[in-house]
Amino acid sequence: LTFPKKLWKIVHSHQFQSIWWIDDGICVAIDEEAFQKEVLAQRGPYRVFESNSMKHFLHQLHLYGFIKVQYDSKTSDSLDKFLAEEAEAPSVHSKLLFYYNPNFKRDDPHLLERCKQR
């Protein structure tokens, strides 16, 4: 699978809690610290991406046209849920990242064919 297809698959999976859709499925939120442990640190048959480096993962996002965006937390139920969970069991300064790509949408998997490496 290509990088965008792997990413789309893990965002849709209930197996991963560190990455999710926001804004009605047009933007992706990533809890950087949890994502590193839950996805990038996987080895063997559970490995998703070739690299275990967050820097490399973010580079791949940019290569495929993803744009880092600022996000207003007041507009997302899923983010509100995440923040409530964090308040109950806080991790050490979780960092949330938000990325957008016009060809990466929850309800339009056919657009993935347009996600080309620059």
N, C-alpha and C positions, 0 to 999 in steps of 0.2 A: 504494500500500500504506500501511496505517496504521503508526505508529511501532512498535508491538509486532510486527507482521508483518515489517517490515524488520529489526528486531533479531533475531528468530527465524531469519530467512533468513541473516544474516551469521554468527550463532553456529554454524549448521549448515554453512556454507561452509568448505571447506578452503583457500580463498583468503586468509582472515584468520587470523593467528597471535596477535593481540593480545586476542582474546576467545574464551572456551571454556566448556563445561559442566563443572561439578563436582558432587559429591554425587549421583551417578547421574542427572544431568540435571535437578535441581530448583533449582540455583543457578548463576549466571553469574559468572565471574571476568573482570576487565578489567585489563590492564596499561595504566594510564592514559597513560603517555608514548608507548608504541608505538601505542595506539589512536588517539591524536591524529594521529600521522603516517600510519598505515596506513589509517584510515577517515575521520576528520574532515577531513583535509587534501586529500582527493580532489576533483577538479574535473571539469567536463564530463560525459561519459557514464558515468564511473566514480564519480560522486558518489552517496553512499548517503543521507545526511541533509541537510536544508536548511541547517543551520548548521554552521560549522566550529569552534564554541566548545564546549569540554568542559563549561563551566558550563551552557550551554544543553542539552546532551545529558543531563547529570545531572538537570537540572530536568524534562526530558521523562520520565526514568525515574520520578521522584517523582510526576509528574502521572498516570502510568499505574499507580500503586500499587506500584512496586518499593520494597523496603526494603533499606537498606544493612545488611549483617550482618557480624559478626566471623567469622573462619574459622580453624579449627584445621588448620594445614598438615599435620599428621601423618595425616590421614584421606583425602587425595586423591592418587591416582597421577598425575593430570594436573598437579596443582600441583607435585608432587615432580619431575616431568619438566621443568617450566618452570624451577624453581629450579636444577636441575642444569645446564640450558642457560645460565642466567644466570651461574652460577659459572664456566662455561667462557669466556663472552664477556659480561662484565658491562656493563650499560648504566648510565647515570648515575642511580643511586638510583631504580630503577623502583618505582612505587607500584601495588600490587595493590588493586583494589576488588572487593567481592563484593556481589551483589544478588540478592534473592529476591522472587518474586511467585508466589502459589499458582496463578495461571492462566497461568504461563509455564514450561512443562516440555518437555524434549527429546522425550519420547515421546508427548506429548499436544497436537499442534498445534490440535486442535479447541477447546481451552481459550482460544486467542487471542481468540475472539469475546467472551469475558468480560473481556478487558483493555480497560476503558473509561477514557477520560480523566475525571479528577475534575472 
